[in-house]
């Protein structure tokens, strides 16, 4: 189960006990915000994209939308999401629980600057009913992010 892989991944950092599990779904930004009683913007959604023969992950604020022109300028290819049936095979987590922890080797993780405006954000933890609260800098450290990128639109710094 992916949440157990994330728990094992976070254990050496002393954060495995900080994972929150809910009795309700947190599979979408809106549902996660309801479960956490926070603004939807603070949900750190993890989006998967096909990059040549593998996948990359982009973690962005809940109110951010991928800007195709910015994405192409950053990654030199069109933003193409994998079919839902392929997501778990590519990134180790099923749709609804995709997160930047415990992913297969070779999956690069990028953090969108839309996250930087918050003191803390809530990424999922491998299941459709889990999350953890982290400062963006701590998220960067824990997931081994390749870089901060600016590939989203529709959000404004608060």
C-alpha positions as CSV (number, residue, x, y, z in Angstrom):
1,X,0.0,0.0,0.0
2,X,1.4,3.4,-1.0
3,X,0.7,5.1,2.3
4,X,2.9,2.5,4.1
5,X,5.7,3.2,1.6
6,X,5.3,7.0,2.4
7,X,5.3,6.2,6.1
8,X,8.5,4.2,5.8
9,X,10.0,7.0,3.6
10,X,9.2,9.7,6.2
11,X,10.2,7.6,9.3
12,X,14.0,8.4,9.2
13,X,13.0,12.1,9.3
14,X,10.8,11.5,12.4
15,X,7.7,12.5,10.4
16,X,5.9,9.2,9.9
17,X,3.7,10.0,12.9
18,X,2.7,13.4,11.4
19,X,0.8,11.8,8.6
20,X,-2.9,12.6,9.0
21,X,-5.4,10.0,7.8
22,X,-9.1,10.9,7.4
23,X,-12.3,8.9,7.5
24,X,-13.3,10.9,4.4
25,X,-11.7,11.2,1.0
26,X,-9.0,13.8,0.4
27,X,-8.5,12.8,-3.2
28,X,-9.2,16.3,-4.7
29,X,-8.1,19.7,-3.7
30,X,-11.7,20.6,-2.5
31,X,-12.1,17.3,-0.5
32,X,-8.6,17.7,1.0
33,X,-9.4,21.3,2.1
34,X,-12.6,20.1,3.7
35,X,-10.9,17.2,5.5
36,X,-8.1,19.5,6.7
37,X,-10.3,22.6,7.4
38,X,-8.0,24.8,5.4
39,X,-8.1,27.0,2.4
40,X,-7.9,25.0,-0.9
41,X,-4.9,27.0,-2.0
42,X,-2.8,25.4,0.8
43,X,-3.3,21.9,-0.7
44,X,-0.1,20.9,-2.4
45,X,-1.4,18.9,-5.4
46,X,1.0,16.6,-7.1
47,X,0.5,16.4,-10.9
48,X,2.2,13.8,-13.0
49,X,3.4,14.3,-16.6
50,X,4.9,12.2,-19.3
51,X,8.4,13.2,-20.1
52,X,9.9,11.1,-22.9
53,X,9.7,7.5,-21.5
54,X,9.2,8.3,-17.9
55,X,7.2,10.7,-15.6
56,X,7.9,13.8,-13.7
57,X,5.9,15.3,-10.8
58,X,5.0,19.0,-10.4
59,X,3.8,20.0,-6.9
60,X,1.7,23.1,-7.0
61,X,-0.7,25.1,-4.9
62,X,-4.4,24.0,-4.9
63,X,-5.5,27.1,-6.8
64,X,-2.8,27.0,-9.5
65,X,-3.3,25.6,-13.0
66,X,-0.6,24.5,-15.3
67,X,0.2,27.1,-17.9
68,X,1.0,25.2,-21.1
69,X,3.3,27.9,-22.5
70,X,5.3,28.1,-19.2
71,X,5.5,24.4,-19.0
72,X,6.8,24.1,-22.6
73,X,9.4,26.8,-21.9
74,X,10.6,25.1,-18.8
75,X,10.6,21.5,-20.0
76,X,10.9,21.9,-23.8
77,X,7.9,19.7,-24.4
78,X,4.1,19.9,-24.2
79,X,2.4,19.2,-20.9
80,X,1.0,15.7,-21.3
81,X,-0.6,13.9,-18.3
82,X,-0.5,10.1,-18.3
83,X,-3.8,8.1,-18.5
84,X,-5.2,7.5,-15.0
85,X,-4.6,3.7,-15.4
86,X,-0.9,4.4,-15.9
87,X,-0.2,6.8,-13.0
88,X,0.4,4.2,-10.3
89,X,2.8,2.3,-12.5
90,X,4.7,5.4,-13.4
91,X,4.9,7.3,-10.0
92,X,4.1,4.6,-7.4
93,X,0.8,6.2,-6.2
94,X,-2.7,6.0,-7.5
95,X,-4.7,9.0,-8.7
96,X,-6.0,10.7,-5.6
97,X,-3.0,9.9,-3.5
98,X,-0.2,11.0,-5.8
99,X,2.5,12.6,-3.7
100,X,6.2,13.5,-4.0
101,X,7.4,10.9,-1.4
102,X,8.5,7.3,-2.0
103,X,8.4,7.5,-5.8
104,X,10.4,5.3,-8.1
105,X,14.0,6.1,-8.9
106,X,14.3,8.4,-11.9
107,X,11.0,10.3,-11.3
108,X,12.1,13.9,-10.9
109,X,10.1,16.2,-8.7
110,X,9.6,19.9,-9.3
111,X,8.0,22.4,-7.0
112,X,6.0,25.3,-8.4
113,X,6.6,28.7,-6.9
114,X,2.9,29.0,-6.2
115,X,3.6,27.1,-3.0
116,X,6.2,29.6,-1.7
117,X,3.5,32.1,-0.5
118,X,2.4,29.8,2.4
119,X,4.1,29.1,5.7
120,X,2.9,25.5,5.4
121,X,1.1,23.3,2.7
122,X,-0.5,19.9,2.7
123,X,0.7,17.3,0.2
124,X,-1.0,13.9,0.1
125,X,0.8,10.8,1.5
126,X,0.1,8.1,-0.9
127,X,-3.6,7.4,-0.3
128,X,-6.9,9.2,-1.1
129,X,-7.4,10.0,2.5
130,X,-4.1,11.3,3.9
131,X,-1.9,14.4,4.1
132,X,1.0,15.9,6.0
133,X,1.6,19.6,6.9
134,X,5.0,20.9,5.8
135,X,6.8,24.2,5.2
136,X,7.6,24.5,1.5
137,X,11.4,24.5,2.2
138,X,10.9,21.3,4.3
139,X,8.9,19.8,1.4
140,X,11.7,20.6,-1.0
141,X,14.2,18.9,1.3
142,X,12.1,15.8,2.0
143,X,11.2,15.1,-1.6
144,X,14.6,15.8,-3.1
145,X,13.1,18.3,-5.5
146,X,15.1,18.9,-8.7
147,X,14.2,22.5,-8.8
148,X,11.6,25.3,-8.1
149,X,9.8,26.1,-11.3
150,X,7.2,28.7,-12.5
151,X,4.8,26.6,-14.7
152,X,1.4,27.6,-13.3
153,X,-1.1,30.4,-13.6
154,X,-4.3,31.4,-11.9
155,X,-2.9,32.1,-8.5
156,X,-1.7,35.4,-7.0
157,X,0.8,35.9,-4.2
158,X,-1.0,36.7,-1.0
